[in-house]
């Protein structure tokens, strides 16, 4: 009888602990990847989940330090505390071990740390809802819990290792591989990607390479993939703007054309490319593009006249008048 009473007591305590953590912390069952680009040194974390605004809960990163993914029954303190410990010089494993030791709910946690050296540490608690697991590789770790199948993390790892291209491309490929294995047993709702530089610049606003979130969407991963492409295009646009500012119209044209080739449906891409053509004295080509833009929205014509005063459009008056008559 004493043994039965003791067993009932233990089970009651375990159930109470489970209820405590479930009630007090986000229930983010998901799949994610932390990874480093061995060429650029950039570090990233990407995630998808059947949970609203997963990026605001799971993803953390700091240039020159590392990235963190904290999920399952989320203890968000692993993000800032993990980064702080790695910044002090602790390895990902030492930092993770220290935090796990102080966490009474560690059996419900799934956490991954990666530092600027590409070292990783991962923890999947014993009470994470099946199917749950992780796999580490060179410069990356993939992890998942509450999946329909236990093939998710291997599929993610294989996709990351066998995909070429930028870090964002490879991480998105890993997420798509997870979804290809049916992913989260509940479905999907939000996704996010955060990439930081391998070395800090000293200016925090320059240290984030990419920070994109899909908060609530029927197909969050595919929307995230689209936003990654748009982000890349606008990065070229920004470089084109900078080249124009420095008076390098040839470089500006090259950057604007790259942006346009990525997403040619954005009017603004075509517009600045046309303005740069005018600055390069390719008046006929520039006017041809502007004519179609002005027909779509006359506000672009109003903007064009204002560029002269800002010295972003430098063409003779006679050419400007031809543009204004379009």
Secondary structure, DSSP 4 states (H G I P E B T S, - for coil): -HHHHHHHHHHHHHHHHHHHHHHHS-EE-EEEEEEE-TTT--EEEEEEESSTTTHHHHEEEETTTEEEEEEEE--THHHHHHHHHHHTT--HHHHHHHHHHT-TTGGGEEEEEEETT--EEEEE-TTSPSS-EEEEETTEEEEE-SBSSTTHHHHHHHHHHH--S-HHHHHHHHHHHHHHTT-BTT---EEEEEEE-SS--S-HHHHEEEEEEE-S-TTHHHHHHHHHHHHHHHHHHHHHHHHHHTT-HHHHHHHHHHHHHH-TT-HHHHHHHHHHHHHTT-HHHHHHHHHHHHHH-THHHHHHHHHHHTTS----HHHHHHHHT-
